């Protein structure tokens, strides 16, 4: 029988993350709620199994966990269902994570997750075009499923892009490779 918690522990160990059981429970609950809400609003592909959610969404989101420091202010730009920001906030609770999303139906889901998991994350509902539209300057901007060149300049020190950056507007500082995944660290 397939157990999400066992798979999460195993995959987190592969990333050199050893969280307590409470964090595994939170990730599992996040996956359960994601699937439950996905029946009514389109948050992720409906074809994804629990195993695929762990392997293709949750674990890749945690690849840069070791380059983020406690107290850093992090913005999940275009957060959607929080696929990047929520797992990082669970695993690294001393990060200051804000989730930026413009779609109202997705904001309802993010608020729900924040409340049921008692996460200390900020939720910002707006479409941002300039840095002054945000409450603060960020140490890192998390970008997945959004073109990193669409991030307004000046909102953060670096962009952590979940993918291999192939543009020419931003400078690549570093690339983290893990299995088939690449995460580009870009300077703004």
C-alpha positions in Angstrom: 0.0 0.0 0.0 1.3 3.5 -1.0 2.1 5.8 1.9 2.7 9.5 1.2 4.4 10.0 4.6 6.9 7.3 3.9 7.7 8.6 0.4 8.1 12.1 1.8 10.6 10.9 4.4 12.5 9.0 1.8 12.6 11.9 -0.7 13.5 14.5 1.9 16.3 12.3 3.1 17.6 12.3 -0.5 17.8 16.1 -0.2 19.6 15.9 3.1 16.5 17.1 5.0 15.6 15.4 8.2 12.4 17.0 9.5 10.5 16.0 12.5 7.2 14.0 12.0 5.1 17.2 12.5 6.6 18.7 9.3 5.9 15.4 7.4 2.3 15.5 8.7 2.0 19.2 7.5 3.3 18.3 4.0 0.9 15.3 3.8 -2.0 17.5 4.9 -1.0 20.1 2.3 -1.1 17.4 -0.4 -4.5 16.2 0.8 -6.0 19.7 0.8 -4.4 20.4 -2.6 -6.2 17.4 -4.0 -9.4 18.1 -2.3 -9.6 21.7 -3.4 -8.4 20.7 -6.9 -11.7 18.9 -7.4 -13.5 22.3 -7.5 -10.9 24.8 -8.6 -8.0 24.1 -11.0 -4.9 24.3 -8.8 -2.7 21.6 -10.4 -3.1 19.0 -13.1 -5.9 16.6 -12.2 -4.0 13.7 -13.7 -1.2 13.9 -11.0 -1.2 11.1 -8.4 0.0 11.7 -4.8 3.3 10.1 -5.7 3.7 12.5 -8.7 2.8 15.5 -6.5 5.6 14.5 -4.1 8.1 13.7 -6.8 7.3 16.5 -9.3 6.1 19.3 -7.1 6.9 19.1 -3.4 10.5 17.7 -3.5 11.7 19.9 -6.4 10.4 23.0 -4.6 12.8 22.2 -1.7 15.9 21.9 -3.8 17.3 25.3 -2.7 16.6 24.8 1.0 20.2 24.9 1.9 20.9 28.3 0.3 18.2 30.1 2.2 19.0 31.3 5.7 16.7 31.8 8.8 15.2 35.3 8.8 15.5 35.8 5.1 12.5 37.5 3.5 11.3 35.4 0.6 8.6 36.1 -2.0 6.9 33.3 -3.9 6.1 35.3 -7.0 3.0 34.1 -8.8 2.5 31.6 -6.0 -0.6 29.8 -7.4 -1.3 27.0 -5.0 1.9 27.7 -3.1 3.8 24.8 -4.6 7.1 26.5 -3.8 6.4 28.7 -0.9 4.3 26.4 1.3 6.7 23.4 1.4 9.6 25.8 2.1 7.6 27.5 4.9 6.9 24.1 6.4 10.5 22.8 6.2 12.2 26.2 7.1 9.8 27.9 9.5 12.3 30.6 10.3 12.1 32.0 6.8 9.8 35.0 6.3 7.7 33.7 3.3 5.2 35.8 1.5 3.0 34.4 -1.2 2.1 36.7 -4.1 -0.9 35.8 -6.2 -3.4 37.8 -8.2 -6.2 35.2 -8.6 -8.9 35.4 -5.9 -9.9 31.7 -6.0 -6.3 30.7 -5.4 -6.0 33.2 -2.6 -8.9 31.4 -0.8 -6.9 28.2 -1.0 -3.7 29.8 0.3 -5.6 31.4 3.2 -7.1 28.0 4.0 -3.7 26.3 4.0 -2.2 29.0 6.1 -5.0 28.6 8.7 -5.2 24.9 8.9 -1.4 24.5 9.2 -0.9 27.6 11.3 1.8 28.8 9.0 3.5 32.1 9.5 3.3 33.2 5.9 2.1 36.5 4.4 -0.4 36.4 1.6 -0.5 39.3 -0.9 -3.3 39.5 -3.5 -2.3 41.7 -6.3 -0.7 41.9 -9.7 2.7 43.6 -9.1 4.4 45.7 -11.8 6.7 47.9 -9.6 8.6 47.3 -6.3 6.7 50.1 -4.5 3.6 48.0 -4.8 5.0 45.5 -2.3 5.3 45.9 1.5 9.1 45.3 1.6 12.2 44.4 -0.3 13.0 40.7 -0.4 16.2 38.7 -0.1 15.0 36.1 -2.6 12.2 35.8 -5.1 11.0 32.3 -5.8 9.8 31.8 -9.4 8.2 28.6 -10.8 5.9 28.5 -13.9 6.5 32.3 -14.5 9.1 33.8 -16.8 11.8 35.2 -14.4 12.2 38.2 -16.7 8.6 39.2 -15.8 9.7 39.8 -12.2 9.8 43.6 -11.8 13.4 44.6 -11.2 14.3 45.9 -7.7 12.0 43.7 -5.6 14.7 41.3 -4.4 18.4 40.6 -4.3 18.2 37.3 -6.2 15.7 35.2 -8.1 15.5 31.5 -7.4 14.1 30.2 -10.7 12.9 26.6 -10.8 14.3 25.7 -14.2 17.3 26.4 -16.4 17.4 30.1 -17.2 18.0 30.6 -20.9 17.3 34.4 -21.1 19.8 37.2 -21.4 18.4 40.0 -19.1 19.4 38.4 -15.8 22.9 37.2 -14.7 23.2 33.6 -13.6 25.0 33.4 -10.3 24.7 29.7 -9.8 22.8 26.6 -10.9 21.8 23.8 -8.5 21.2 20.5 -10.1 19.5 17.6 -8.4 18.5 14.5 -10.3 16.6 15.8 -13.4 15.9 19.2 -11.9 17.7 22.5 -12.3 17.3 25.6 -10.2 19.0 28.8 -11.4 20.1 31.5 -9.0 19.8 34.8 -10.8 21.0 38.2 -9.8 18.6 41.1 -10.4 
